[in-house]
Amino acid sequence: MKIAFIGLGNMGGGMAANLVKAGHTVRAFDLAEEALARAKENGCEPFSAVSEAVEGVDAVVSMLPNGQIVKSVYTADVIGKAPAGALFLDCSTIDVATAREVAELAENAGYVMVDAPVSGGIAAANGGTLTFMVGGTDEAFARAKDVLEPMAKAIIHAGAIGAGQVAKMCNNMLLAIHMIGTCEALKLAEKNGLDMQMFYEISSKATGYNWSLNDYTPAPGVGAASPADNDYAGGFAAALMLKDLRLAMGAAEQSGANVALGKHAAEIYEAFNEAGGGGKDFGAIFTTL
Ligand code: NAD
């Protein structure tokens, strides 16, 4: 298949390389020259404009920072430039309203589009083990699966267009809440004379078990291996968690959903970012308690 890949950063770089490994022709574009040079080393064909990269392709995959950029890239350089009937897959994490708006513009112009945000970080992008949450019609999902396969551990059809973004923001709001709760419980145990490792042994087998505690323990040297064991380097940056929480808070406001704990989690990550912690793994909230 001929695939255009737009946005070859931390995530997109590895994803595009996996499409090349699977035998696809990947026509790459990124504003950053180093990203484009790395993509070339990985077997992609580099282009100096999106409109050139999308010429003659079967599919366009994008992995971009936010909704505003996704909308401007698709409206200016993809819609009307890619061949009629091409499949568009936006894998970026963006707000639901923009995902639906861009898909509608694409569909009105004769394209098929899905939103396909991912769970899993840079290691999963490089390793081809991302989980994709896909929003779109049954027909679009069937086509999208073939493109996503070489980059995926799991590909789930969440529902109609936008449903992938809804799943992603709800998942990450829940993740932020149980990460903060896990940090608080570990610290409370320690402050009351219970060794954190002992708390981990008990709670990871009791009703307090959750992914943050069991698989990504945020206290250094306790429980499962995680970025906490490496001064919170690598992993999932607190700045990206804040981005996802802001998307969730925006959607909660628009839909009238009551997200008291999500709001509090957003405030905690907001303060952590303002204090300069944005580059640390999101489990570093533990260090603030
Ligand atoms: P990144 O900043 O490393 O990569 C984004 C790339 O897009 C950059 O190389 C940038 O130069 C390029 N870009 C920006 N504007 C552009 C434009 N107009 N045209 C072409 N290229 C442009 O970010 P990332 O970590 O790869 O994240 C990408 C998306 O994936 C985001 O939406 C993010 O929320 C989501 N995500 C990231 C992670 C993670 O762990 N990093 C995990 C899940 C989801």
Residues whose N, C-alpha, C, O or C-beta is under 5 A from the ligand:
A	BS01	NAD	G7 L8 G9 N10 M11 G12 F29 D30 L31 A32 A35 M63 L64 P65 N66 I69 C91 S92 T93 V118 G120 G121 I122 G235
